[in-house]
Amino acid sequence: MQVGMFAGKVALVTGGSSGLGEATALKFAREGASVIIAARRADQSARVVDRIVELGSEALFVPTDVSRGADVERMVSAAVEKFGRLDYAVNNAGIAGPRYTPIAEVTESQWDEVMGSNLKGVWLCMKHEILAMLASGGGAIVNIASIYGLNPSDIGHGPYSASKHGVVGLTRSAAADYGQLSIRINAVAPGFTRSEMVDLNRPGAAEKYHALVGRHSGMKRLGQAEETANAITWLCSDAASYVNGVVLPVDGGSVTRMY
């Protein structure tokens, strides 16, 4: 028998094959939820599914490119067909796009790729997730924004920052649309957090991230994926039952010191 605060519930995590998505999927599973992993990479997703099953929960992998409407519709339909309902969704899939690139040097194809995954993808996911949640009486959605969705990028990361500002606007607008219909929609804005996107093993990366956390984290360290996963699952839980339309920074605290 499933136990935990999400026992008997169903959670969907896009980009659930690694990093923050994987940590969130495992947190849901530890708390008793059945979990859908939606991602593009089959081998890594299968590994996460196996870990969820080891934890005693059910899991389903649905190959998904969130920038494609047909993929997203199939993703949600597969979740409902398998588990009969959808209670929670975490829209985490996204890409970094060009970094250290001034905005006038970004190509049109780079811009379109980032917006398709990070912004259009979140809209498509909510579009279909909301309909499934309305059919089962409500639910909670958490979108993954970024500290660069609340502030300008200082590392030549304009398309990513613009896409995450868009996620913030989508989240707040959707929260106003559906809060009265028992669907809460919030976002988290992680700071620099260990993941494939924040890989300290790249040449020169450790020095760059040391400088960045000094500028962006009051705790002067990188975050762990599990720390953001804890915030995400809290926003989905009944403990956050009156929290709607919030963008919660998970960044170690804004830096305002002059020393």
Number of C-alpha atoms within 10 A of each C-alpha: 7 17 14 12 16 23 17 16 20 25 27 30 24 30 26 30 26 19 19 26 29 27 21 28 31 24 19 30 29 21 19 24 29 27 30 28 28 30 24 19 17 16 10 14 23 16 13 24 25 14 17 25 16 12 14 16 24 19 26 22 23 22 18 23 22 30 23 15 18 12 18 26 17 15 27 24 17 16 26 18 11 12 18 12 21 30 24 29 26 29 28 24 26 25 15 15 20 20 16 11 14 13 14 7 9 17 10 8 9 13 18 14 18 24 23 21 22 29 26 21 25 28 23 21 26 23 15 17 29 25 13 21 22 17 11 14 13 20 26 28 30 27 27 28 31 26 23 20 23 16 12 14 17 12 12 17 20 23 25 26 24 21 25 27 20 19 25 24 15 21 27 17 13 21 22 16 13 16 18 10 14 14 24 29 32 27 27 24 21 25 25 23 23 16 15 11 11 16 13 16 9 8 9 9 13 14 10 11 18 14 13 18 21 14 14 20 20 15 14 17 19 20 20 17 20 19 16 25 23 14 19 24 24 13 25 25 15 13 11 13 14 10 15 23 21 17 25 19 19 22 26 18 13 15 15 10 7 4 3
